[in-house]
Amino acid sequence: MADISKCANEMCKMKDTCYRYLVPADPLWQSYSDFAPDEMTGECDYYWQVNEKQADGLNRLYVEGYDPKGLPDGMDYNRNNR
């Protein structure tokens, strides 16, 4: 589980490749924010891009639940992956 503020913006066009949106929530304590891209530029200061393979793995974790053995390649929830 990630010790970050997750993004709760379901309308965001970048949510399918954003770590803040895809990472599984901590079941006991999780902070959320409605991060939103700038209306003029479309860029989000809080966007944390993951590649397609990582996004597929995070989607699987999000839907099926957290499994530490099933982490996508290159992802380690115990350190910052920026």
C-alpha positions in Angstrom: 0.0 0.0 0.0 1.2 3.5 -0.8 1.7 6.2 1.8 0.5 9.0 -0.6 -2.6 11.0 -1.2 -4.5 9.0 -3.8 -6.4 10.7 -6.6 -10.2 10.4 -6.4 -10.9 12.2 -9.7 -12.9 9.6 -11.7 -13.3 12.0 -14.6 -9.6 12.6 -15.2 -8.4 11.6 -18.7 -5.0 10.5 -17.3 -6.3 8.2 -14.6 -5.5 5.0 -16.5 -1.8 5.7 -16.4 -1.6 7.5 -13.1 0.0 5.9 -10.0 -2.0 8.1 -7.7 -5.3 6.9 -9.1 -4.4 3.2 -9.7 -2.4 2.2 -6.6 -4.5 0.1 -4.1 -5.7 2.1 -1.1 -4.5 1.3 2.4 -7.6 -0.5 4.0 -7.1 1.2 7.4 -5.8 4.7 6.6 -5.8 6.4 3.2 -5.9 10.1 2.2 -7.6 11.2 -1.0 -7.7 14.4 -3.0 -9.6 15.4 -6.1 -6.5 16.3 -8.1 -7.4 17.9 -11.4 -5.4 18.9 -14.5 -5.0 22.6 -15.3 -7.9 23.6 -17.6 -5.7 25.6 -19.9 -2.7 23.2 -20.4 -4.3 19.8 -19.5 -1.3 19.1 -17.3 -1.6 17.9 -13.7 1.1 18.8 -11.2 0.3 15.6 -9.2 0.3 13.2 -12.2 2.6 10.3 -11.5 2.9 8.3 -14.8 3.3 4.6 -14.9 4.0 2.6 -18.1 1.4 0.3 -19.7 2.8 -2.9 -18.1 2.8 -1.3 -14.6 -0.7 0.2 -15.2 -2.0 -3.2 -16.1 -0.6 -4.7 -12.9 -1.9 -1.9 -10.8 -5.4 -2.3 -12.3 -5.2 -5.9 -11.5 -4.3 -5.1 -7.9 -7.0 -2.4 -7.7 -9.7 -4.9 -8.8 -8.5 -8.1 -7.3 -6.9 -6.7 -4.1 -3.4 -6.3 -2.9 -1.0 -9.3 -3.4 2.7 -8.4 -2.6 3.8 -11.3 -4.9 1.9 -9.8 -7.8 3.5 -6.4 -8.0 4.1 -5.1 -11.5 7.8 -5.1 -12.7 9.7 -2.1 -11.3 7.1 -1.3 -8.6 8.0 -1.3 -5.0 5.4 0.0 -2.5 8.1 0.5 0.1 9.9 3.3 -1.7 9.1 6.3 -3.8 8.9 5.4 -7.5 8.9 8.8 -9.0 
